[in-house]
Amino acid sequence: MLGLVVAALVFALQAGEYSTPQWLTMRTREKEVRAEVAALTREVDSLARFRKLVETDPVTQERIAREQYGMLRQGEIEFTLVQPEEK
């Protein structure tokens, strides 16, 4: 009788489509994937907001033009600071 109970317990834990260790591994992986999806969703939302700013906000457009393309307003002079070389 004890052997039957032990066999039933082993069957319950290891048999079926997925064993208990496989199920626990899949559950952990599901949590990781859900966290990745949430992070990617936040990144997409952030990029969508930035895209809207780039398309419609003159201040953002000017900042990008200055930072990425080195553009200046009329009458401005560009200064480049160079660190002295160490000897």
SESE-828801 format. One line per 2 residues: number of its first residue (from 1); their letters; for each residue x, y, z of N, C-alpha, C, O. Coordinates in steps of 0.2 Angstrom, whole numbers, plus 2048, in hexadecimal, padded with zeros to 3 digits. Each point is the difference from the previous one (the first is absolute). Layout:
N
NUM> a> X/Y/Z/X/Y/Z/X/Y/Z/X/Y/Z | ...
This chain:
87
1> ml> 804/7FA/800/7FC/806/800/804/806/800/7FF/805/7FC | 807/7FB/808/804/806/800/804/801/7FA/801/806/7FD
3> gl> 800/7F5/7FF/803/800/7FA/7FC/803/7FB/802/804/7FB | 7F7/7FB/805/7FB/803/7FC/800/807/801/7FF/804/7FB
5> vv> 801/7FE/80B/800/807/802/806/804/7FD/7FF/805/7FD | 807/7F8/804/806/803/7FE/800/800/7F8/802/805/7FD
7> aa> 7FC/7F6/800/7FF/800/7F9/7FB/805/7FD/802/804/7FB | 7F9/7FD/808/7FB/805/7FE/803/807/801/7FF/805/7FC
9> lv> 805/7FC/80A/803/807/801/805/801/7FB/800/806/7FD | 804/7F5/801/805/801/7FB/7FD/802/7F9/802/804/7FD
11> fa> 7F9/7F8/802/7FC/801/7FA/7FD/807/7FF/800/803/7FB | 7FE/7FF/80B/7FC/807/800/806/806/7FF/7FE/805/7FD
13> lq> 808/7F9/806/805/806/7FF/804/7FF/7F9/802/806/7FE | 7FE/7F4/7FF/805/800/7FB/7FC/7FE/7F9/803/801/7FB
15> ag> 7F7/7FD/805/7FD/7FE/7FA/7FB/805/7FE/800/806/802 | 7FD/7F9/7F8/7FC/805/7FD/804/803/7FB/805/7FE/7FE
17> ey> 7F8/808/7FF/803/803/7FA/807/804/803/805/7FF/7FC | 7FB/803/80A/806/804/803/801/7FD/807/7FB/7FF/803
19> st> 80B/800/7FE/801/7FE/807/800/806/805/800/806/7FD | 800/7F9/809/800/806/805/806/805/7FF/800/806/800
21> pq> 806/7F7/7FF/806/804/7FF/800/804/7F9/802/806/800 | 7FB/7F7/7FB/7FF/803/7FA/7FB/806/801/801/805/7FD
23> wl> 7FA/7F9/806/7FB/805/801/802/807/804/7FF/805/7FE | 805/7F9/807/803/806/804/805/804/7FC/800/806/800
25> tm> 804/7F6/7FC/805/804/7FB/7FC/804/7FB/802/806/7FF | 7F8/7F7/7FE/7FC/804/7FC/7FD/806/803/7FF/806/7FD
27> rt> 7FF/7F9/809/7FD/806/804/805/805/801/7FE/806/7FF | 808/7F9/803/805/805/801/802/803/7F9/800/806/800
29> re> 800/7F6/7FB/802/803/7F9/7FA/805/7FE/801/805/7FD | 7F9/7F9/805/7FA/804/7FE/801/807/804/7FE/805/7FD
31> ke> 804/7FB/809/800/806/804/806/805/7FD/7FF/806/7FF | 806/7F7/7FE/806/803/7FD/7FD/803/7FA/802/806/7FE
33> vr> 7FB/7F6/7FE/7FD/803/7F9/7FB/806/801/800/804/7FC | 7FC/7FB/809/7FB/805/801/804/807/802/7FE/805/7FE
35> ae> 807/7FA/806/804/806/802/803/803/7FA/800/806/800 | 803/7F6/7FC/803/803/7F9/7FB/803/7FC/801/805/7FE
37> va> 7F9/7F8/802/7FA/803/7FC/7FF/807/803/7FF/805/7FC | 800/7FB/80A/7FE/807/804/806/805/7FE/7FE/806/7FF
39> al> 808/7F8/802/805/805/7FF/800/802/7F8/801/806/7FF | 7FE/7F6/7FD/800/801/7F9/7FA/805/7FE/800/804/7FC
41> tr> 7FA/7FB/808/7FA/804/7FF/802/807/802/7FE/805/7FD | 805/7FC/809/802/806/802/805/804/7FB/7FF/806/7FF
43> ev> 806/7F6/7FF/804/803/7FB/7FD/802/7F9/801/806/7FE | 7FA/7F6/800/7FC/802/7FA/7FC/807/801/800/804/7FC
45> ds> 7FD/7FC/80A/7FC/806/802/804/806/800/7FF/805/7FE | 807/7FA/805/805/806/801/802/802/7F9/801/806/7FF
47> la> 801/7F5/7FD/802/802/7F9/7FA/803/7FC/802/805/7FC | 7F8/7F9/805/7FB/803/7FD/7FF/808/802/7FE/804/7FC
49> rf> 803/7FD/80A/7FF/807/803/806/804/7FD/7FF/806/7FE | 807/7F7/802/806/804/7FD/7FE/801/7F8/802/806/7FE
51> rk> 7FC/7F5/7FF/7FE/801/7F9/7FB/806/7FF/801/804/7FB | 7FA/7FC/809/7FB/806/7FF/804/807/802/7FE/804/7FC
53> lv> 806/7FC/809/804/806/801/804/802/7FA/800/806/7FE | 804/7F5/7FF/804/802/7FB/7FC/803/7FA/802/804/7FC
55> et> 7F8/7F9/803/7FC/802/7FA/7FC/807/802/7FF/803/7FB | 800/7FE/80B/7FC/806/801/803/806/804/7FD/805/800
57> dp> 808/7F9/804/802/805/805/807/804/7FE/805/7FC/7FF | 7FA/80A/7FF/806/804/7FE/806/800/804/806/800/7FE
59> vt> 7F9/800/809/806/800/804/804/7F9/800/806/800/800 | 7F6/7FB/7FF/803/7F9/800/804/800/7F9/805/7FD/7FF
61> qe> 7F8/805/7FC/803/800/7F9/806/804/800/805/7FE/7FD | 7FB/808/806/806/804/801/806/7FD/804/806/800/7FE
63> ri> 7F8/7FD/807/805/7FC/804/803/7FA/7FC/806/800/800 | 7F6/7FD/7FC/803/7FA/7FC/805/803/7FB/805/7FE/7FF
65> ar> 7F8/808/7FE/804/803/7FA/807/802/803/805/7FF/7FD | 7FB/804/809/806/802/803/805/7FB/802/806/800/7FF
67> eq> 7F7/7FB/805/804/7FA/802/803/7FB/7FB/805/7FF/800 | 7F6/7FF/7FB/802/7FB/7FC/804/803/7F9/804/7FD/7FD
69> yg> 7FA/809/801/802/803/7FA/804/806/801/803/803/7FB | 7FE/7FF/80B/805/806/802/7FD/806/7FD/804/805/7FE
71> ml> 7F6/7FC/801/7FD/806/7FD/800/806/805/7FF/7FF/806 | 802/807/7F7/800/806/805/7FB/805/7FD/7FE/800/7FA
73> rq> 800/804/80B/7FB/805/7FE/804/806/7FC/806/800/801 | 7F7/804/7FB/804/805/7FD/803/805/805/7FC/802/805
75> ge> 80A/7FF/7FA/804/805/805/803/7FC/806/804/803/803 | 7FB/7F7/7FD/803/7FC/806/807/7FE/7FD/801/7FF/7FA
77> ie> 804/800/80B/807/7FD/7FF/801/7FA/804/7FE/800/805 | 804/7FB/7F7/802/7FA/804/807/800/803/805/802/7FD
79> ft> 7FB/7FB/809/806/800/804/801/7F8/801/7FB/7FD/802 | 80B/801/7FD/801/7F9/802/806/800/805/805/802/7FF
81> lv> 7F9/7FA/807/805/800/805/804/7F9/7FF/7FD/7FB/800 | 809/806/801/804/7FA/7FF/804/7FF/806/803/805/803
83> qp> 7FD/7F5/800/804/7FE/806/807/800/7FE/802/7FD/7FB | 803/806/80A/807/800/7FF/802/7F9/800/7FE/7FC/804
85> ee> 807/802/7F8/803/7F9/800/804/7FF/806/804/805/802 | 7FC/7F5/801/804/7FF/806/807/7FE/7FD/801/7FC/7FB
87> k> 804/806/809/807/7FE/7FE/803/7FA/803/805/7FE/7FF
